[in-house]
């Protein structure tokens, strides 16, 4: 492995690349995904058509990436990894890097700048501070309440956006687009709802001044983003050193595949992202659901089963036959019937490509990364497909398995060790789930009753919305599969779910034959 300490630092002098003509985009969320996805598509667009579309990146609290970018003349490498090749590129599209917690005034100034035409976001589902029950603004959040008071710099993403929009409205009133690039269903409409609810909660004079301007000057198009982007490690720093001969503190790894679909509703112009591979459509929702359910939903099941099986990475997990069978089953039989495939998408080819992406051993996406924040992710993926099946009289066994495996990872029953990869998963609901598990443990009737009580408490908490509480059989199925995981392991639970799903799908004659064979 190449030693990097003696190499020159990556920068304008070592990587080249002409910076953009000006700043037209402010991006909230300066993480790996933005730098491997939107920034790459923007660089490709600007290679075809120049324009004032440089990106000012804003980190939330951590200064590590922003500091490194400033030291590297806002350059970094993208390490594109496939099993048979590695390609390293340097997209030179950023014009600045801020940290919102440390530079709140500079962030608001940037959001309000007349030249800023697009505000983009990748702050994860957790960053929108919405209620899991209502999907509206979480006004019980202390941070949201503080932002509404306005006696200190805003701490939440929605608070920053609204305060920046207020400043625009009060100074020059130039139109702007707010574009969510996070894995939320109807992410544009959801972002608009949260912004408007925040505005409605302001004092009357502020509300009445801001709301009509929002109607006239701000758009919130929806988008779908898709690229697997693991965490940065020294392996990728060494790859940059070997191929470019420079030292990069903050490279980002990514798979070759990248997809970006957007509604073309921009209030003040945009880069020609179609020149960089993006697709514009009047209806993003079919693409969103395709990705959120077939890719993200199945990805979560792979991560939880794999972590419980002691697998560190997604490729190691999906290589386990029981994990692959469970993944194919939930995708084809429980997620796919819940959506409409967009026109022009060959779903069989799309599914083949998904499994090829998950099997990319060169990328090594870690189960702990994919499994983190499941309390926010699963409510976007599981409830609607599960309710579709339950209302039709069908038990979605593998969706129940997804929830059971998640709960075993982040709120393991007493005496059960989920393994180091599950223990490393970060989840904002860990404390809440642990408390629910502790209270349920005192339920009379032994461990089975305790697990049933725990799952009922989880569903009653609104973790997966409200609808599933109307189907107690689904909660009971989750509890049964938790019991199988604890007693016999994730492989046995996956087999149990598969067998039950197969029996439910079999015609009556086959069911009778299977029953006779078991006897």
C-alpha positions in Angstrom: 0.0 0.0 0.0 1.4 3.4 -1.0 2.6 5.6 1.9 0.9 9.0 1.6 2.6 11.2 4.2 5.4 12.3 1.9 3.2 13.0 -1.1 2.0 16.5 -2.0 -1.5 17.4 -0.8 -4.3 17.3 -3.4 -5.2 20.8 -4.5 -5.6 23.2 -7.5 -1.9 22.9 -8.3 -1.8 19.1 -8.3 -5.3 18.2 -9.6 -6.1 21.0 -11.9 -9.6 21.6 -13.1 -11.1 25.0 -13.6 -13.4 26.2 -10.8 -17.0 27.2 -11.7 -17.8 30.7 -12.7 -19.7 31.5 -9.5 -21.9 30.0 -6.8 -25.4 29.2 -7.8 -26.1 26.3 -5.4 -26.0 26.0 -1.6 -25.9 22.4 -0.5 -26.8 21.4 3.1 -25.1 18.2 4.1 -21.5 18.0 3.1 -21.2 14.3 3.4 -19.9 11.5 1.2 -23.2 11.0 -0.7 -23.4 14.6 -1.9 -19.8 14.6 -3.0 -20.1 11.3 -4.8 -23.5 12.0 -6.4 -24.8 15.5 -6.9 -21.3 17.1 -7.2 -20.3 14.5 -9.8 -23.4 15.0 -11.9 -22.9 18.8 -11.6 -19.2 18.5 -12.7 -20.3 16.4 -15.7 -23.0 19.0 -16.6 -20.5 21.9 -16.4 -18.1 20.0 -18.6 -20.7 20.4 -21.3 -22.1 23.8 -20.6 -20.4 26.3 -18.3 -22.4 28.5 -15.9 -22.5 30.0 -12.4 -23.3 26.7 -10.8 -20.6 26.2 -8.3 -21.6 24.6 -5.0 -21.1 26.1 -1.6 -21.1 23.0 0.7 -22.5 23.3 4.3 -21.7 20.7 6.9 -24.0 20.6 9.9 -21.7 20.3 12.9 -18.6 18.3 12.0 -15.8 20.4 10.6 -13.6 17.6 9.4 -14.6 17.5 5.8 -15.0 21.3 5.4 -11.6 21.9 6.9 -10.0 19.3 4.7 -11.7 20.7 1.6 -10.5 24.2 2.4 -6.9 22.9 2.8 -7.2 21.2 -0.5 -8.5 24.1 -2.6 -12.0 22.5 -2.4 -10.7 19.4 -4.3 -11.3 15.8 -3.4 -11.2 12.5 -5.3 -14.0 10.2 -6.1 -12.8 6.6 -6.1 -15.1 4.6 -8.4 -14.8 0.9 -7.6 -15.9 -2.1 -9.5 -14.6 -5.7 -9.1 -12.5 -5.4 -12.2 -11.2 -1.8 -12.1 -10.8 1.4 -10.1 -11.2 4.9 -11.5 -10.2 8.1 -9.7 -11.6 11.5 -10.7 -11.5 14.9 -9.1 -14.7 17.0 -9.5 -13.8 20.7 -9.1 -17.3 22.1 -8.5 -17.2 23.5 -4.9 -16.7 27.2 -4.3 -16.7 27.1 -0.5 -17.2 24.9 2.6 -19.0 26.1 5.7 -20.0 24.5 9.1 -23.4 25.6 10.1 -22.9 25.2 13.8 -19.8 27.4 13.7 -20.7 29.8 10.9 -24.5 30.3 11.2 -24.5 33.9 9.9 -22.5 32.9 6.8 -24.9 30.1 6.1 -27.9 32.4 6.2 -26.2 34.9 4.1 -25.5 32.3 1.5 -29.0 31.0 1.5 -30.3 34.6 1.0 -27.7 35.6 -1.6 -29.3 36.8 -4.9 -27.0 34.5 -6.9 -28.2 31.4 -5.0 -30.7 29.8 -7.3 -30.9 26.3 -5.9 -30.7 25.0 -2.3 -30.1 21.3 -2.2 -30.2 18.9 0.7 -28.7 15.5 1.7 -29.2 15.5 5.5 -30.6 12.0 5.8 -34.2 11.2 6.8 -33.4 12.0 10.4 -32.3 15.6 9.5 -35.9 16.8 8.6 -37.2 16.8 12.3 -40.6 15.5 11.4 -43.0 13.4 13.5 -43.0 9.7 12.7 -46.8 9.6 13.4 -48.0 12.6 11.4 -45.0 13.3 9.1 -45.5 16.9 10.0 -43.0 19.2 11.7 -42.0 17.8 15.1 -42.9 20.8 17.3 -42.1 18.7 20.4 -38.4 18.8 19.4 -36.5 21.3 21.6 -34.4 22.2 18.6 -37.5 23.0 16.5 -39.0 25.1 19.3 -35.8 27.0 19.7 -35.6 27.7 16.0 -39.2 29.0 16.1 -38.4 31.4 18.9 -35.6 32.8 16.8 -33.5 34.0 19.7 -30.4 32.1 18.6 -29.0 30.8 15.3 -31.1 28.0 13.8 -30.1 24.5 14.7 -32.3 22.4 12.4 -32.2 22.1 8.7 -35.8 23.3 8.3 -35.1 26.2 10.6 -32.1 27.2 8.6 -34.0 27.0 5.3 -36.9 29.1 6.6 -34.7 31.7 8.2 -32.7 32.0 5.0 -35.9 32.3 2.9 -37.2 35.0 5.3 -34.0 37.0 4.7 -34.4 36.6 0.9 -38.0 37.8 1.1 -37.1 40.8 3.2 -34.1 41.9 1.1 -34.5 41.3 -2.6 -37.2 38.6 -3.1 -35.4 36.7 -5.8 -36.9 33.3 -6.5 -35.2 30.1 -5.4 -35.6 26.3 -5.6 -35.3 24.0 -2.6 -34.4 20.5 -3.8 -34.4 17.5 -1.4 -32.1 14.7 -2.4 -32.8 12.4 0.5 -34.6 9.1 0.7 -38.1 10.3 1.6 -41.3 9.5 -0.3 -42.3 12.6 -2.2 -39.3 14.4 -0.8 -40.1 17.7 -2.5 -43.7 17.7 -1.1 -42.5 16.6 2.3 -39.9 19.4 2.4 -42.4 22.0 1.3 -44.9 20.8 4.0 -42.3 21.1 6.7 -41.2 24.6 5.5 -44.7 25.8 5.4 -45.6 24.3 8.8 -42.6 26.1 10.3 -43.7 29.3 8.6 -47.2 28.9 9.9 -45.9 28.6 13.5 -44.0 31.9 13.3 -45.5 35.1 14.8 -48.4 36.4 12.7 -46.5 39.3 11.2 -43.6 37.1 10.1 -46.0 34.4 8.8 -48.1 36.8 6.8 -45.1 38.3 5.1 -43.4 35.1 4.3 -46.3 32.8 3.2 -47.4 34.7 0.0 -43.8 35.0 -1.1 -43.4 31.2 -0.7 -46.4 30.8 -3.0 -44.9 33.0 -5.7 -41.2 32.6 -5.5 -40.1 29.1 -4.1 -40.5 25.7 -5.7 -39.9 22.3 -4.1 -39.4 19.7 -6.8 -39.1 16.0 -5.9 -36.1 13.9 -6.8 -34.8 10.4 -6.6 -31.1 9.7 -6.0 -29.3 6.4 -6.2 -25.7 5.5 -5.7 -24.0 3.2 -3.2 -21.4 5.3 -1.3 -19.6 3.6 1.6 -17.6 5.4 4.3 -14.1 6.7 3.6 -11.2 4.6 4.9 -7.5 4.5 4.4 -7.9 2.0 1.6 -9.4 4.7 -0.5 -6.8 7.3 0.5 -4.2 4.8 -0.6 -6.0 4.3 -3.9 -5.8 8.1 -4.6 -2.2 8.2 -3.6 -1.3 5.3 -5.9 -3.2 6.6 -9.0 -2.8 10.3 -8.7 0.4 10.6 -6.6 -1.2 13.0 -4.1 -2.5 12.9 -0.5 -6.2 13.3 -0.1 -7.7 13.4 3.4 -11.3 13.1 2.3 -11.8 11.0 -0.8 -15.2 9.3 -1.3 -15.6 5.8 -2.6 -18.6 4.9 -4.8 -19.9 2.2 -7.1 -20.0 2.9 -10.9 -23.8 3.1 -11.0 -25.4 6.5 -10.4 -28.9 7.7 -11.1 -30.7 11.0 -10.5 -34.3 11.7 -11.4 -36.0 15.1 -10.9 -39.1 17.1 -11.6 -38.2 20.0 -13.8 -39.7 22.7 -11.6 -36.9 25.2 -10.9 -37.8 28.8 -10.0 -34.6 30.5 -11.0 -32.8 28.2 -13.4 -30.5 25.2 -12.9 -27.5 23.5 -14.4 -28.0 21.4 -17.5 -27.9 18.3 -15.3 -29.3 16.2 -18.1 -25.9 16.7 -19.8 -24.5 15.0 -16.7 -26.7 12.0 -16.8 -29.8 13.1 -14.8 -33.3 12.4 -16.0 -36.1 14.9 -15.8 -39.7 13.7 -15.6 -43.2 15.1 -14.6 -43.7 12.3 -12.1 -40.8 11.2 -9.9 -42.9 9.0 -7.5 -42.7 5.8 -9.5 -38.9 6.1 -9.5 -38.8 7.0 -5.8 -40.9 3.9 -4.8 -38.8 1.7 -7.1 -35.7 2.8 -5.3 -37.0 3.1 -1.7 -38.6 -0.3 -1.8 -36.7 -2.6 -4.2 -33.3 -1.2 -3.4 -33.4 0.4 0.0 -36.0 -1.9 1.6 -34.2 -5.0 0.5 -30.9 -3.5 1.3 -32.0 -3.1 4.9 -33.1 -6.7 5.2 -29.7 -7.8 3.8 -27.9 -5.6 6.3 -29.8 -6.8 9.4 -29.7 -10.5 8.5 -26.1 -10.2 7.6 -25.1 -8.4 10.8 -26.9 -10.9 12.9 -25.0 -13.6 11.0 -21.7 -12.0 11.8 -21.1 -10.5 8.3 -19.3 -7.2 8.1 -20.3 -6.2 4.6 -23.2 -6.3 2.2 -21.4 -8.5 -0.3 -20.5 -11.0 2.4 -24.1 -11.0 3.6 -25.8 -11.5 0.2 -23.4 -14.3 -0.6 -25.1 -16.3 2.2 -27.7 -18.4 0.5 -30.4 -17.7 3.1 -29.9 -14.0 2.9 -30.1 -14.0 -0.9 -33.3 -16.0 -0.8 -34.8 -13.7 1.7 -33.8 -10.7 -0.3 -35.2 -12.1 -3.5 -38.4 -13.1 -1.8 -39.1 -9.7 -0.1 -38.2 -7.9 -3.3 -40.3 -9.9 -5.8 -43.2 -11.0 -3.6 -43.7 -8.2 -1.1 -42.2 -5.0 -2.4 -42.7 -5.3 -6.2 -46.5 -5.8 -6.0 -46.7 -2.5 -4.0 -45.6 -0.2 -6.8 -45.9 0.7 -10.5 -42.7 0.2 -12.4 -41.9 3.4 -14.4 -42.3 3.3 -18.1 -39.1 2.2 -19.9 -37.7 0.3 -16.9 -37.0 -3.4 -17.5 -37.7 -4.6 -14.0 -36.0 -8.0 -14.5 -32.8 -6.2 -15.7 -33.1 -3.7 -12.8 -33.3 -6.6 -10.2 -30.3 -8.4 -11.8 -28.4 -5.1 -11.6 -29.4 -4.7 -7.9 -27.9 -8.0 -6.9 -24.8 -7.3 -9.0 -24.4 -4.0 -7.1 -24.9 -5.6 -3.7 -22.4 -8.3 -4.6 -19.6 -5.7 -5.5 -16.9 -7.1 -3.2 -14.5 -4.4 -4.2 -16.8 -1.8 -2.7 -17.5 -3.6 0.6 -20.4 -1.5 1.9 -20.6 -2.3 5.6 -23.7 -3.7 7.2 -23.4 -1.3 10.2 -23.6 1.7 7.8 -26.6 0.4 5.9 -28.3 -0.7 9.1 -27.9 2.6 10.9 -30.9 5.0 11.4 -33.3 2.1 10.7 -36.0 3.7 12.9 -36.2 6.5 10.3 -35.5 4.5 7.2 -37.9 1.6 7.8 -40.9 3.9 8.3 -40.3 5.0 4.7 -40.1 1.5 3.4 -42.1 -1.1 5.3 -45.6 0.3 6.4 -47.3 0.9 3.0 -46.3 -2.3 1.4 -47.1 -4.2 4.5 -50.5 -2.6 4.8 -51.3 -3.3 1.2 -50.8 -7.1 1.8 -52.5 -7.1 5.2 -55.6 -5.4 3.9 -55.7 -8.0 1.1 -55.6 -10.8 3.7 -52.0 -11.7 3.1 -49.3 -11.8 5.7 -46.0 -10.2 4.4 -43.7 -12.6 6.2 -40.5 -11.2 4.9 -41.5 -7.6 5.8 -42.2 -8.9 9.3 -38.7 -10.5 9.2 -37.2 -7.2 8.3 -38.7 -5.5 11.4 -37.8 -8.5 13.6 -34.2 -8.5 12.4 -33.9 -4.7 12.9 -35.3 -4.9 16.4 -32.8 -7.7 17.3 -30.0 -5.6 16.0 -30.8 -2.3 17.8 -32.9 -3.5 20.8 -31.7 -7.1 21.4 -33.7 -9.1 24.0 -32.1 -9.6 27.3 -29.4 -12.3 27.1 -29.1 -12.1 23.3 -26.0 -10.8 21.6 -26.6 -9.5 18.1 -22.9 -9.4 17.4 -20.4 -6.5 16.8 -21.8 -5.3 13.5 -25.3 -4.9 14.8 -24.0 -3.3 18.0 -22.1 -0.7 16.0 -25.3 0.5 14.2 -26.3 4.1 15.1 -30.0 4.7 15.7 -31.8 7.7 17.2 -34.4 5.4 18.7 -32.0 3.0 20.5 -32.7 4.5 23.9 -36.5 4.6 23.4 -36.5 1.0 22.1 -34.3 -0.2 25.0 -36.8 1.4 27.5 -39.7 -0.3 25.8 -37.9 -3.6 25.9 -37.1 -3.2 29.5 -40.8 -2.5 30.4 -42.0 -5.4 28.3 -39.6 -7.8 30.0 -41.8 -7.6 33.1 -44.9 -8.8 31.3 -46.3 -12.0 32.8 -46.1 -15.2 30.8 -42.4 -15.6 30.1 -40.1 -14.6 27.2 -42.7 -15.1 24.5 -45.2 -12.8 26.2 -42.4 -10.3 26.8 -41.5 -10.2 23.1 -45.1 -9.8 22.1 -45.6 -7.0 24.5 -42.4 -5.4 23.2 -43.5 -5.5 19.6 -46.9 -4.1 20.5 -45.3 -1.3 22.4 -43.0 -0.5 19.4 -45.9 -0.4 17.0 -48.0 1.7 19.4 -45.1 4.2 19.7 -45.6 5.2 16.0 -42.1 4.0 15.0 -43.7 2.5 11.8 -46.7 5.0 11.7 -50.1 4.2 12.9 -51.7 1.8 10.4 -50.0 -1.4 11.4 -51.5 -1.2 14.9 -54.8 -2.2 13.2 -53.3 -5.5 12.3 -52.2 -7.3 15.5 -51.4 -10.4 13.5 -48.5 -8.6 11.9 -47.1 -7.6 15.3 -47.5 -11.2 16.5 -45.6 -12.4 13.4 -42.7 -10.0 14.2 -42.6 -11.4 17.8 -42.5 -15.0 16.5 -39.6 -14.2 14.2 -37.7 -12.4 17.0 -38.1 -15.6 19.0 -36.7 -17.7 16.2 -33.8 -15.4 15.7 -33.0 -15.5 19.4 -33.3 -19.2 19.8 -32.0 -20.5 16.4 -30.4 -17.6 14.6 -31.2 -15.4 11.6 -30.9 -18.3 9.1 -33.7 -20.2 10.8 -35.9 -17.2 10.9 -35.4 -16.5 7.2 -36.2 -20.1 6.4 -39.3 -19.9 8.6 -40.5 -16.8 6.8 -39.8 -18.3 3.4 -41.6 -21.5 4.2 -44.7 -19.6 5.5 -44.7 -17.4 2.5 -44.5 -20.4 0.1 -47.3 -22.2 1.9 -49.5 -19.1 1.8 -48.9 -18.7 -1.9 -49.4 -22.4 -2.7 -52.8 -23.6 -4.2 -55.0 -25.6 -1.8 -54.0 -29.0 -3.3 -50.3 -28.1 -2.7 -51.1 -27.0 0.8 -52.8 -30.3 1.6 -49.9 -32.3 0.1 -47.4 -30.3 2.1 -49.4 -30.9 5.3 -49.5 -34.7 4.6 -45.7 -34.7 3.9 -45.1 -33.0 7.3 -47.2 -35.6 9.0 
